[in-house]
Protein backbone atom coordinates (compact mmCIF):
# COMPACT_ATOMS: atom_id res chain seq x y z
CA UNK A 1 0.00 0.00 0.00
CA UNK A 2 2.85 2.35 0.80
CA UNK A 3 4.35 1.72 -2.65
CA UNK A 4 1.00 2.35 -4.36
CA UNK A 5 0.54 5.54 -2.38
CA UNK A 6 4.00 6.78 -3.37
CA UNK A 7 3.32 5.98 -7.03
CA UNK A 8 0.05 7.90 -6.92
CA UNK A 9 1.81 10.90 -5.43
CA UNK A 10 4.47 10.73 -8.14
CA UNK A 11 1.89 10.48 -10.95
CA UNK A 12 -0.10 13.36 -9.47
CA UNK A 13 3.04 15.49 -9.35
CA UNK A 14 3.88 14.65 -12.98
CA UNK A 15 0.34 15.49 -14.08
CA UNK A 16 0.49 18.82 -12.27
CA UNK A 17 3.81 19.55 -13.96
CA UNK A 18 2.39 18.75 -17.43
CA UNK A 19 -0.61 20.99 -16.80
CA UNK A 20 1.67 23.81 -15.64
CA UNK A 21 3.88 23.47 -18.73
CA UNK A 22 0.86 23.55 -21.05
CA UNK A 23 -0.45 26.66 -19.33
CA UNK A 24 2.99 28.28 -19.60
CA UNK A 25 3.08 27.49 -23.33
CA UNK A 26 -0.40 28.95 -23.77
CA UNK A 27 0.56 32.15 -21.94
CA UNK A 28 3.80 32.39 -23.91
CA UNK A 29 1.96 32.12 -27.23
CA UNK A 30 -0.62 34.70 -26.11
CA UNK A 31 2.17 37.07 -25.05
CA UNK A 32 4.03 36.61 -28.35
CA UNK A 33 0.89 37.35 -30.33
CA UNK A 34 0.01 40.42 -28.26
CA UNK A 35 3.49 41.95 -28.23
CA UNK A 36 4.07 41.23 -31.93
CA UNK A 37 0.76 42.85 -32.87
CA UNK A 38 1.46 45.93 -30.76
CA UNK A 39 4.92 46.39 -32.29
CA UNK A 40 3.64 46.70 -35.85
CA UNK A 41 2.21 50.23 -35.52
CA UNK A 42 5.37 51.92 -34.15
CA UNK A 43 7.51 50.08 -36.71
CA UNK A 44 5.32 51.38 -39.52
CA UNK A 45 5.69 54.91 -38.13
CA UNK A 46 9.48 54.57 -37.83
CA UNK A 47 9.78 53.42 -41.42
CA UNK A 48 7.56 56.23 -42.71
CA UNK A 49 9.63 58.84 -40.88
CA UNK A 50 12.85 57.28 -42.17
CA UNK A 51 11.49 57.52 -45.71
CA UNK A 52 10.78 61.23 -45.16
CA UNK A 53 14.32 61.75 -43.87
CA UNK A 54 15.65 60.05 -46.98
CA UNK A 55 13.66 62.41 -49.17
CA UNK A 56 15.40 65.28 -47.35
CA UNK A 57 18.81 63.84 -48.17
CA UNK A 58 19.65 62.25 -44.82
CA UNK A 59 21.77 59.17 -45.65
CA UNK A 60 21.07 57.64 -42.23
CA UNK A 61 17.51 56.96 -43.32
CA UNK A 62 18.59 53.88 -45.28
CA UNK A 63 20.04 52.28 -42.14
CA UNK A 64 16.88 53.08 -40.19
CA UNK A 65 14.68 51.54 -42.89
CA UNK A 66 16.83 48.42 -43.10
CA UNK A 67 16.66 47.89 -39.35
CA UNK A 68 12.90 48.56 -39.35
CA UNK A 69 12.49 45.93 -42.08
CA UNK A 70 14.56 43.50 -40.02
CA UNK A 71 12.32 44.07 -36.99
CA UNK A 72 9.21 43.75 -39.16
CA UNK A 73 10.38 40.32 -40.37
CA UNK A 74 10.98 39.27 -36.76
CA UNK A 75 7.53 40.48 -35.71
CA UNK A 76 5.89 38.70 -38.66
CA UNK A 77 7.72 35.51 -37.70
CA UNK A 78 6.57 35.73 -34.08
CA UNK A 79 2.97 36.28 -35.19
CA UNK A 80 3.14 33.33 -37.57
CA UNK A 81 4.61 31.12 -34.87
CA UNK A 82 1.91 32.02 -32.36
CA UNK A 83 -0.84 31.40 -34.94
CA UNK A 84 0.62 28.05 -35.91
CA UNK A 85 0.93 27.00 -32.26
CA UNK A 86 -2.68 28.02 -31.66
CA UNK A 87 -3.91 26.26 -34.80
CA UNK A 88 -5.25 29.57 -36.06
CA UNK A 89 -3.19 30.08 -39.23
CA UNK A 90 -5.51 30.77 -42.20
CA UNK A 91 -5.27 27.98 -44.78
CA UNK A 92 -6.32 28.19 -48.45
CA UNK A 93 -5.45 24.90 -50.12
CA UNK A 94 -6.10 24.80 -53.86
CA UNK A 95 -4.55 23.56 -57.10
CA UNK A 96 -1.35 25.45 -57.95
CA UNK A 97 1.51 25.07 -60.40
CA UNK A 98 4.99 24.65 -58.93
CA UNK A 99 6.26 27.16 -61.51
CA UNK A 100 4.24 29.88 -59.78
CA UNK A 101 5.72 28.91 -56.42
CA UNK A 102 9.28 29.05 -57.76
CA UNK A 103 8.91 32.31 -59.67
CA UNK A 104 7.41 34.12 -56.66
CA UNK A 105 10.14 32.87 -54.31
CA UNK A 106 12.90 33.77 -56.78
CA UNK A 107 11.52 37.26 -57.25
CA UNK A 108 11.32 37.77 -53.48
CA UNK A 109 14.85 36.61 -52.65
CA UNK A 110 16.81 37.87 -55.67
CA UNK A 111 17.60 41.30 -54.14
CA UNK A 112 19.21 39.61 -51.11
CA UNK A 113 21.52 37.15 -52.90
CA UNK A 114 24.56 39.38 -52.29
CA UNK A 115 26.87 37.74 -54.82
CA UNK A 116 25.43 34.23 -54.64
CA UNK A 117 23.94 32.56 -57.73
CA UNK A 118 20.43 31.09 -57.52
CA UNK A 119 19.64 28.42 -60.11
CA UNK A 120 16.33 26.58 -60.58
CA UNK A 121 16.36 23.12 -62.20
CA UNK A 122 12.98 22.20 -63.69
CA UNK A 123 11.99 18.79 -65.09
CA UNK A 124 13.93 18.18 -68.31
CA UNK A 125 10.85 16.89 -70.13
CA UNK A 126 9.05 20.20 -69.61
CA UNK A 127 6.28 18.60 -67.54
CA UNK A 128 4.10 21.07 -65.66
CA UNK A 129 4.00 19.94 -62.04
CA UNK A 130 0.97 20.85 -59.98
CA UNK A 131 -0.04 20.28 -56.39
CA UNK A 132 -2.76 20.93 -53.88
CA UNK A 133 -1.32 23.43 -51.42
CA UNK A 134 -1.63 26.96 -50.02
CA UNK A 135 0.40 29.09 -52.43
CA UNK A 136 1.06 31.99 -50.03
CA UNK A 137 2.21 29.72 -47.21
CA UNK A 138 4.34 27.62 -49.56
CA UNK A 139 6.05 30.76 -50.88
CA UNK A 140 6.90 31.68 -47.28
CA UNK A 141 8.32 28.20 -46.70
CA UNK A 142 10.51 28.31 -49.81
CA UNK A 143 11.65 31.89 -49.16
CA UNK A 144 12.67 30.95 -45.61
CA UNK A 145 14.73 28.04 -46.91
CA UNK A 146 16.42 30.17 -49.58
CA UNK A 147 17.20 32.88 -47.01
CA UNK A 148 18.70 30.23 -44.75
CA UNK A 149 20.88 29.06 -47.65
CA UNK A 150 21.98 32.65 -48.30
CA UNK A 151 22.87 33.13 -44.65
CA UNK A 152 25.03 30.02 -44.39
CA UNK A 153 26.79 30.11 -47.75
CA UNK A 154 29.48 32.45 -49.01
CA UNK A 155 29.28 34.97 -51.86
CA UNK A 156 30.34 33.38 -55.13
CA UNK A 157 28.69 30.03 -54.35
CA UNK A 158 25.58 28.58 -55.97
CA UNK A 159 22.20 27.88 -54.38
CA UNK A 160 20.33 25.30 -56.44
CA UNK A 161 16.58 24.69 -56.50
CA UNK A 162 15.29 21.42 -57.92
CA UNK A 163 11.75 20.12 -58.44
CA UNK A 164 10.49 16.59 -58.94
CA UNK A 165 7.50 14.42 -58.24
CA UNK A 166 7.67 11.19 -56.24
CA UNK A 167 4.41 9.23 -56.04
CA UNK A 168 1.85 11.49 -54.35
CA UNK A 169 4.36 14.18 -53.34
CA UNK A 170 5.92 17.22 -54.96
CA UNK A 171 9.47 17.76 -53.77
CA UNK A 172 11.21 21.13 -53.94
CA UNK A 173 14.79 21.09 -52.71
CA UNK A 174 17.13 23.95 -51.81
CA UNK A 175 20.80 22.97 -51.90
CA UNK A 176 23.62 25.24 -50.73
CA UNK A 177 27.41 25.04 -50.52
CA UNK A 178 27.65 26.03 -46.88
CA UNK A 179 29.29 24.25 -43.91
CA UNK A 180 26.29 22.04 -43.14
CA UNK A 181 24.55 21.40 -39.83
CA UNK A 182 26.68 20.07 -36.93
CA UNK A 183 26.23 16.34 -36.32
CA UNK A 184 23.52 15.59 -33.81
CA UNK A 185 21.68 18.88 -34.39
CA UNK A 186 19.77 17.89 -37.55
CA UNK A 187 16.39 18.06 -35.79
CA UNK A 188 17.20 20.82 -33.32
CA UNK A 189 17.54 23.29 -36.19
CA UNK A 190 13.75 23.12 -36.60
CA UNK A 191 13.01 24.23 -33.02
CA UNK A 192 12.05 27.89 -32.48
CA UNK A 193 14.89 30.25 -31.48
CA UNK A 194 17.57 27.64 -32.22
CA UNK A 195 20.97 29.03 -33.17
CA UNK A 196 24.19 27.07 -33.70
CA UNK A 197 26.70 27.34 -30.87
CA UNK A 198 29.27 28.55 -33.39
CA UNK A 199 27.14 31.50 -34.51
CA UNK A 200 27.99 34.99 -33.34
CA UNK A 201 25.54 36.57 -30.86
CA UNK A 202 25.04 39.51 -33.24
CA UNK A 203 24.40 37.38 -36.34
CA UNK A 204 21.04 39.06 -36.86
CA UNK A 205 18.81 36.00 -36.67
CA UNK A 206 16.21 34.98 -34.09
CA UNK A 207 16.26 31.34 -35.19
CA UNK A 208 12.65 31.23 -36.41
CA UNK A 209 12.97 30.66 -40.16
CA UNK A 210 13.36 26.88 -40.26
CA UNK A 211 10.85 26.28 -37.44
CA UNK A 212 8.21 28.34 -39.23
CA UNK A 213 9.02 26.71 -42.59
CA UNK A 214 8.49 23.20 -41.22
CA UNK A 215 5.29 24.08 -39.35
CA UNK A 216 3.80 25.91 -42.34
CA UNK A 217 4.52 22.90 -44.55
CA UNK A 218 3.01 20.49 -42.01
CA UNK A 219 -0.03 22.75 -41.59
CA UNK A 220 -0.99 22.00 -45.21
CA UNK A 221 -0.15 18.30 -45.19
CA UNK A 222 3.49 18.58 -46.21
CA UNK A 223 6.92 18.40 -44.58
CA UNK A 224 10.40 19.94 -44.54
CA UNK A 225 13.44 17.69 -44.16
CA UNK A 226 17.19 18.18 -44.00
CA UNK A 227 20.05 16.18 -45.53
CA UNK A 228 23.78 16.80 -45.46
CA UNK A 229 25.58 16.48 -48.79
CA UNK A 230 29.21 16.46 -49.89
CA UNK A 231 28.85 20.12 -50.92
CA UNK A 232 26.73 21.48 -48.06
CA UNK A 233 23.10 21.23 -47.02
CA UNK A 234 19.87 20.33 -48.80
CA UNK A 235 16.46 21.20 -47.42
CA UNK A 236 13.46 19.61 -49.12
CA UNK A 237 9.82 20.69 -49.05
CA UNK A 238 7.26 17.96 -49.60
CA UNK A 239 3.77 19.02 -50.70
CA UNK A 240 0.73 17.00 -51.85
CA UNK A 241 0.89 16.48 -55.61
CA UNK A 242 -2.01 16.64 -58.03
CA UNK A 243 -2.65 15.65 -61.65
CA UNK A 244 -3.10 18.02 -64.58
CA UNK A 245 -6.52 16.56 -65.30
CA UNK A 246 -7.70 18.10 -62.01
CA UNK A 247 -7.11 21.61 -63.36
BELMOLIN-V571491 format. One record per pair of residues at least 24 apart in sequence whose ideal C-beta (glycine too) atoms are under 6 Angstrom apart, sorted by the first residue. I is the first residue (numbers start at 1). J is the second residue. Records with the same first field share a line. If there is no record, write none. Layout:
# BELMOLIN-V571491
I=J  J
This chain:
# BELMOLIN-V571491
29=82  85  86
32=78  82
33=82
36=75  78  79
39=75
43=68  71  72
74=206
77=208  212
80=212
81=212
84=215
89=219
91=134
92=134
93=132  134  220
95=130  132  242  246  247
96=135
97=130
98=129  163
101=138
104=139
105=139  142  143
108=143
109=143  146
114=155
115=155  156
116=155  157  159
117=158
118=159
119=160
120=161
121=162
122=163
129=165  170
130=242
131=170  239  240  241  242
132=240  242
133=220  239
134=220
137=216
140=216
141=213  216  217  237
144=209  213
145=174  213  235
146=174
148=209
149=174  176
152=178
153=177  178
165=241
168=241
169=238  241
170=239  241
171=236  238
172=237
173=234  236
174=235
175=234
176=232  233
177=231  232
178=232  233
180=228  232  233
186=226
190=214
